[in-house]
Amino acid sequence: MTRQIADETLLVPIRSNLVDMQRIFALNTVAEYIWQQLDGKRNLKEIHNGILTHFKVEKDQASSDIMEFISQLMEAGIVEEVE
């Protein structure tokens, strides 16, 4: 579940109707963009290209940011890899 509070977007994991208060993510603009793109239709390369288009960031930094954020989401059980 995401919530916009003031100027900040929060990602709040919910498991079995319980909020996991230990794993709340405060998303910066790039993380928010990545989260919005995770629809099961776009692959990471497409998301990476979108980041390069929408933000002033180096290619390697964009790759690192994506992988770090995705890893955190996977570790928290929020997303899973699809074929």
C-alpha positions, 0 to 999 in steps of 0.5 A: 500500500502506498500513501502520500503524506505531505510531500513524501510517498510511503510504501507500507507492506501489508501481510495477512491484513497486518501492517509491517511497521518495521519495513516502511519505505520512504520513497524518493522521486526515483524510487517512487518512479520505479515503484510506479513502473513495477506493473509486471509488464515492464522489464528492468531495462525499460524502467532503467531507460525511463529513469535515464529519460526522466532524471539527471542521473548517470547510467551506472548510478541508475542501474545501482539504484534500481537493483538496490531498491528491487533487492530491498522490495524482494527481501521484504516480500513486496515484489517477486520476479516474473517471467 
